[in-house]
Amino acid sequence: MSKVEEFLTKEEEQEIVEAIRVAEKETSGEIRVHIEKTTSMDAYDRAMEVFHELKMDETELKNGVLIYLAVKDKTFVICGDQGINDVVQNDFWDCTRDVMVSHFKNENYKQGLIDGILRAGEQLKKYFPYQDHDTNELSNEISKG
């Protein structure tokens, strides 16, 4: 098995997908998680590449959020689309990152992801509250590289 396959159990993956569903009930924002073994690129640059590959830049309000993890490299990036970046302060994702880091340091990756996703949803709902006509524009499934 690869590092990616060993990172989370199927049950843990389903709990993370459920956290995405719950978080998106409060916001029109779209949250995705992408996990891969390693990257030869700068982590932020790779996260932005994945962001575009997953067509996260094609949401109506440009309010997609990607949580990117490179397991072997022990690094992760939270990046948001232009619609988010245009309205939030520079430190917008800091509290989300900090919650995740505290869990990751204890190798509690599932809970770090769940708490990060729920915190991202809370943050997004301030600027992008859920509207009656909102649709789920992107899959909630975890993508893997």
Backbone as CSV, one residue per row, in Angstrom:
resi,resn,N_x,N_y,N_z,CA_x,CA_y,CA_z,C_x,C_y,C_z
1,MET,0.830,-1.194,0.000,0.000,0.000,0.000,0.867,1.248,0.000
2,SER,0.369,2.288,-0.649,1.117,3.543,-0.681,0.812,4.357,0.569
3,LYS,1.585,5.383,0.780,1.366,6.284,1.913,-0.041,6.875,1.880
4,VAL,-0.545,7.167,0.703,-1.868,7.771,0.576,-2.934,6.782,1.013
5,GLU,-2.830,5.528,0.580,-3.823,4.516,0.935,-3.800,4.202,2.424
6,GLU,-2.650,4.320,3.058,-2.523,4.029,4.480,-2.894,5.223,5.352
7,PHE,-2.989,6.398,4.777,-3.172,7.629,5.542,-4.492,7.647,6.301
8,LEU,-5.570,7.231,5.643,-6.898,7.202,6.259,-7.582,5.880,5.940
9,THR,-8.370,5.385,6.884,-9.175,4.202,6.591,-10.393,4.638,5.776
10,LYS,-11.082,3.679,5.192,-12.317,3.988,4.447,-13.336,4.662,5.365
11,GLU,-13.426,4.202,6.604,-14.364,4.797,7.559,-13.979,6.246,7.858
12,GLU,-12.689,6.491,8.036,-12.233,7.856,8.293,-12.516,8.755,7.090
13,GLU,-12.300,8.222,5.891,-12.598,8.998,4.688,-14.074,9.376,4.651
14,GLN,-14.946,8.445,5.005,-16.379,8.743,4.987,-16.742,9.795,6.038
15,GLU,-16.074,9.772,7.179,-16.310,10.803,8.202,-15.883,12.179,7.684
16,ILE,-14.813,12.228,6.923,-14.342,13.490,6.353,-15.313,13.983,5.287
17,VAL,-15.787,13.086,4.439,-16.773,13.453,3.418,-18.036,13.994,4.095
18,GLU,-18.444,13.365,5.187,-19.623,13.832,5.931,-19.366,15.227,6.516
19,ALA,-18.154,15.472,7.001,-17.814,16.803,7.525,-17.925,17.854,6.418
20,ILE,-17.505,17.515,5.218,-17.641,18.441,4.085,-19.116,18.724,3.826
21,ARG,-19.937,17.683,3.832,-21.371,17.860,3.601,-21.980,18.777,4.665
22,VAL,-21.634,18.545,5.919,-22.156,19.354,7.021,-21.687,20.805,6.887
23,ALA,-20.407,20.998,6.613,-19.862,22.356,6.484,-20.533,23.109,5.337
24,GLU,-20.791,22.419,4.236,-21.374,23.079,3.068,-22.865,23.372,3.235
25,LYS,-23.508,22.808,4.261,-24.917,23.124,4.526,-25.084,24.566,4.988
26,GLU,-24.014,25.164,5.496,-24.068,26.517,6.056,-23.516,27.579,5.114
27,THR,-22.946,27.164,3.994,-22.284,28.111,3.108,-22.474,27.706,1.649
28,SER,-22.392,28.685,0.776,-22.400,28.372,-0.653,-21.002,27.979,-1.124
29,GLY,-20.013,28.101,-0.229,-18.643,27.710,-0.560,-18.535,26.218,-0.815
30,GLU,-17.518,25.845,-1.580,-17.258,24.447,-1.926,-15.907,24.044,-1.334
31,ILE,-15.895,22.944,-0.582,-14.682,22.483,0.088,-14.281,21.127,-0.481
32,ARG,-13.002,21.002,-0.813,-12.462,19.723,-1.299,-11.202,19.396,-0.507
33,VAL,-10.900,18.107,-0.423,-9.662,17.618,0.184,-8.949,16.791,-0.870
34,HIS,-7.647,17.052,-1.027,-6.822,16.274,-1.953,-5.609,15.770,-1.179
35,ILE,-5.358,14.464,-1.302,-4.232,13.837,-0.599,-3.345,13.141,-1.622
36,GLU,-2.036,13.372,-1.495,-1.085,12.638,-2.312,0.157,12.342,-1.497
37,LYS,0.963,11.416,-1.998,2.138,10.960,-1.257,3.156,12.071,-1.082
38,THR,3.546,12.693,-2.184,4.609,13.692,-2.143,4.489,14.593,-3.362
39,THR,5.229,15.667,-3.328,5.291,16.537,-4.493,6.720,17.027,-4.668
40,SER,7.121,17.167,-5.911,8.454,17.713,-6.199,8.382,19.239,-6.318
41,MET,7.172,19.762,-6.287,6.956,21.201,-6.418,6.840,21.845,-5.033
42,ASP,6.873,23.158,-5.001,6.498,23.893,-3.809,5.051,23.498,-3.475
43,ALA,4.747,23.246,-2.207,3.428,22.736,-1.823,2.299,23.675,-2.256
44,TYR,2.500,24.980,-2.107,1.450,25.919,-2.518,1.229,25.862,-4.032
45,ASP,2.326,25.816,-4.776,2.201,25.736,-6.240,1.485,24.458,-6.656
46,ARG,1.804,23.346,-6.000,1.137,22.089,-6.316,-0.348,22.165,-5.936
47,ALA,-0.644,22.754,-4.787,-2.040,22.899,-4.370,-2.824,23.707,-5.402
48,MET,-2.232,24.761,-5.923,-2.922,25.576,-6.929,-3.107,24.794,-8.228
49,GLU,-2.127,23.957,-8.569,-2.249,23.104,-9.753,-3.424,22.130,-9.575
50,VAL,-3.512,21.496,-8.406,-4.611,20.580,-8.113,-5.938,21.333,-8.110
51,PHE,-5.933,22.524,-7.552,-7.133,23.370,-7.507,-7.722,23.517,-8.916
52,HIS,-6.852,23.798,-9.878,-7.308,23.964,-11.268,-7.678,22.626,-11.901
53,GLU,-6.906,21.573,-11.605,-7.214,20.242,-12.148,-8.600,19.768,-11.705
54,LEU,-8.974,20.097,-10.464,-10.278,19.701,-9.924,-11.392,20.660,-10.338
55,LYS,-11.028,21.642,-11.167,-11.980,22.648,-11.666,-12.638,23.433,-10.536
56,MET,-11.893,23.625,-9.468,-12.411,24.376,-8.337,-12.519,25.858,-8.641
57,ASP,-11.833,26.293,-9.683,-11.880,27.694,-10.092,-13.076,27.975,-10.998
58,GLU,-13.955,26.994,-11.160,-15.109,27.162,-12.042,-16.432,27.262,-11.285
59,THR,-16.370,27.458,-9.964,-17.621,27.627,-9.222,-18.194,29.008,-9.513
60,GLU,-19.506,29.108,-9.397,-20.207,30.345,-9.755,-19.682,31.562,-8.998
61,LEU,-19.492,31.438,-7.682,-19.066,32.579,-6.869,-17.562,32.608,-6.610
62,LYS,-16.830,31.720,-7.276,-15.374,31.643,-7.084,-15.036,31.499,-5.600
63,ASN,-15.761,30.567,-4.938,-15.594,30.408,-3.495,-15.264,28.973,-3.097
64,GLY,-14.411,28.349,-3.895,-13.934,27.017,-3.577,-12.735,27.072,-2.644
65,VAL,-12.626,26.051,-1.792,-11.503,25.934,-0.856,-10.919,24.534,-0.997
66,LEU,-9.624,24.470,-1.161,-8.928,23.189,-1.241,-8.029,23.026,-0.025
67,ILE,-8.149,21.859,0.615,-7.189,21.452,1.643,-6.328,20.380,0.988
68,TYR,-5.079,20.734,0.741,-4.128,19.872,0.030,-3.127,19.304,1.035
69,LEU,-2.906,17.991,0.973,-1.918,17.350,1.839,-0.947,16.519,1.025
70,ALA,0.342,16.670,1.314,1.382,15.790,0.780,1.891,14.987,1.979
71,VAL,1.448,13.735,2.074,1.613,12.919,3.266,3.080,12.701,3.638
72,LYS,3.878,12.204,2.702,5.283,11.902,3.001,6.057,13.179,3.346
73,ASP,5.678,14.281,2.700,6.359,15.555,2.940,5.918,16.214,4.245
74,LYS,4.838,15.701,4.830,4.268,16.264,6.063,3.981,17.749,5.898
75,THR,3.279,18.065,4.815,2.922,19.459,4.559,1.488,19.529,4.062
76,PHE,0.860,20.658,4.311,-0.474,20.878,3.784,-0.675,22.364,3.502
77,VAL,-1.639,22.623,2.636,-1.945,23.988,2.214,-3.461,24.129,2.186
78,ILE,-3.940,25.264,2.631,-5.351,25.615,2.472,-5.382,26.779,1.499
79,CYS,-6.079,26.616,0.392,-6.138,27.722,-0.563,-7.571,27.946,-1.016
80,GLY,-7.898,29.203,-1.187,-9.239,29.587,-1.613,-9.197,30.294,-2.949
81,ASP,-10.336,30.300,-3.614,-10.457,30.920,-4.932,-10.526,32.450,-4.808
82,GLN,-10.516,33.097,-5.947,-10.464,34.557,-6.025,-11.623,35.240,-5.310
83,GLY,-12.828,34.670,-5.393,-13.978,35.272,-4.733,-13.786,35.387,-3.233
84,ILE,-13.113,34.402,-2.642,-12.815,34.444,-1.214,-11.702,35.437,-0.950
85,ASN,-10.622,35.316,-1.702,-9.460,36.171,-1.481,-9.780,37.650,-1.653
86,ASP,-10.782,37.966,-2.470,-11.160,39.362,-2.684,-11.843,39.988,-1.474
87,VAL,-12.436,39.179,-0.590,-13.227,39.750,0.501,-12.682,39.488,1.903
88,VAL,-11.716,38.599,2.053,-11.245,38.262,3.394,-9.892,38.903,3.681
89,GLN,-9.562,38.954,4.968,-8.256,39.470,5.370,-7.187,38.416,5.122
90,ASN,-5.946,38.860,5.089,-4.830,37.968,4.777,-4.709,36.786,5.731
91,ASP,-5.117,36.954,6.987,-4.971,35.894,7.979,-6.226,35.022,8.100
92,PHE,-7.099,35.093,7.104,-8.395,34.414,7.132,-8.278,32.926,7.459
93,TRP,-7.293,32.236,6.905,-7.180,30.790,7.083,-6.293,30.395,8.262
94,ASP,-5.732,31.364,8.970,-4.799,31.038,10.052,-5.427,30.180,11.145
95,CYS,-6.649,30.515,11.585,-7.272,29.738,12.667,-7.582,28.318,12.203
96,THR,-7.957,28.166,10.944,-8.212,26.834,10.392,-6.913,26.034,10.369
97,ARG,-5.859,26.649,9.880,-4.541,25.989,9.833,-4.091,25.589,11.231
98,ASP,-4.242,26.491,12.194,-3.760,26.225,13.550,-4.484,25.044,14.193
99,VAL,-5.793,24.944,13.984,-6.568,23.812,14.506,-6.047,22.510,13.902
100,MET,-5.806,22.524,12.605,-5.332,21.322,11.922,-3.940,20.927,12.405
101,VAL,-3.044,21.895,12.531,-1.673,21.620,12.965,-1.663,20.966,14.342
102,SER,-2.506,21.451,15.251,-2.511,20.886,16.604,-2.874,19.399,16.575
103,HIS,-3.791,18.996,15.718,-4.131,17.579,15.586,-3.045,16.809,14.833
104,PHE,-2.528,17.394,13.763,-1.520,16.709,12.948,-0.265,16.403,13.760
105,LYS,0.108,17.302,14.674,1.292,17.062,15.506,1.148,15.791,16.327
106,ASN,-0.100,15.440,16.662,-0.377,14.224,17.427,-0.769,13.058,16.525
107,GLU,-0.521,13.223,15.223,-0.839,12.222,14.205,-2.327,11.864,14.181
108,ASN,-3.158,12.804,14.569,-4.608,12.622,14.523,-5.123,13.321,13.261
109,TYR,-4.806,12.727,12.119,-5.060,13.363,10.825,-6.546,13.478,10.505
110,LYS,-7.291,12.434,10.808,-8.735,12.475,10.527,-9.385,13.641,11.263
111,GLN,-9.132,13.756,12.557,-9.778,14.820,13.327,-9.263,16.195,12.900
112,GLY,-7.991,16.275,12.541,-7.450,17.536,12.038,-8.169,17.983,10.783
113,LEU,-8.406,17.036,9.876,-9.132,17.362,8.646,-10.582,17.737,8.943
114,ILE,-11.233,16.952,9.793,-12.632,17.243,10.113,-12.760,18.623,10.760
115,ASP,-11.929,18.900,11.755,-12.004,20.203,12.418,-11.654,21.336,11.459
116,GLY,-10.681,21.105,10.585,-10.319,22.116,9.591,-11.451,22.385,8.616
117,ILE,-12.108,21.331,8.178,-13.231,21.467,7.240,-14.373,22.227,7.902
118,LEU,-14.719,21.840,9.132,-15.816,22.517,9.826,-15.479,23.976,10.111
119,ARG,-14.236,24.241,10.463,-13.812,25.635,10.706,-13.850,26.432,9.409
120,ALA,-13.409,25.827,8.313,-13.476,26.500,7.014,-14.927,26.837,6.668
121,GLY,-15.828,25.906,6.926,-17.239,26.151,6.673,-17.771,27.311,7.492
122,GLU,-17.387,27.355,8.772,-17.802,28.467,9.638,-17.280,29.798,9.106
123,GLN,-16.017,29.801,8.700,-15.421,31.023,8.171,-16.119,31.460,6.880
124,LEU,-16.367,30.499,5.999,-16.992,30.812,4.715,-18.410,31.348,4.871
125,LYS,-19.137,30.841,5.854,-20.542,31.246,5.978,-20.676,32.727,6.309
126,LYS,-19.629,33.339,6.877,-19.666,34.778,7.163,-19.739,35.594,5.874
127,TYR,-19.068,35.129,4.854,-18.980,35.867,3.593,-19.846,35.262,2.497
128,PHE,-20.075,33.963,2.595,-20.828,33.236,1.571,-21.887,32.353,2.236
129,PRO,-22.908,32.980,2.853,-23.937,32.159,3.512,-24.685,31.305,2.506
130,TYR,-25.229,30.209,2.990,-26.013,29.318,2.145,-27.253,30.050,1.645
131,GLN,-27.556,29.874,0.382,-28.749,30.461,-0.230,-29.665,29.329,-0.682
132,ASP,-30.963,29.589,-0.735,-31.937,28.549,-1.104,-31.649,27.915,-2.459
133,HIS,-31.107,28.670,-3.384,-30.859,28.165,-4.737,-29.487,27.503,-4.903
134,ASP,-28.703,27.425,-3.829,-27.360,26.840,-3.923,-27.418,25.372,-4.309
135,THR,-26.470,24.979,-5.139,-26.311,23.576,-5.489,-24.897,23.146,-5.128
136,ASN,-24.698,21.873,-4.924,-23.376,21.341,-4.643,-22.643,21.240,-5.978
137,GLU,-21.759,22.198,-6.234,-21.103,22.289,-7.538,-19.945,21.305,-7.710
138,LEU,-19.348,20.882,-6.602,-18.177,20.001,-6.670,-18.382,18.772,-5.785
139,SER,-17.773,17.687,-6.161,-17.849,16.452,-5.384,-17.287,16.673,-3.980
140,ASN,-17.866,16.000,-3.015,-17.359,16.043,-1.654,-16.330,14.947,-1.397
141,GLU,-16.159,14.041,-2.350,-15.231,12.938,-2.187,-13.786,13.443,-2.112
142,ILE,-12.956,12.719,-1.389,-11.535,13.043,-1.286,-10.880,12.638,-2.595
143,SER,-10.116,13.543,-3.177,-9.362,13.182,-4.382,-7.947,12.787,-3.951
144,LYS,-7.326,11.937,-4.770,-5.996,11.433,-4.427,-5.092,11.497,-5.642
145,GLY,-3.834,11.795,-5.369,-2.870,11.891,-6.449,-1.810,10.846,-6.340
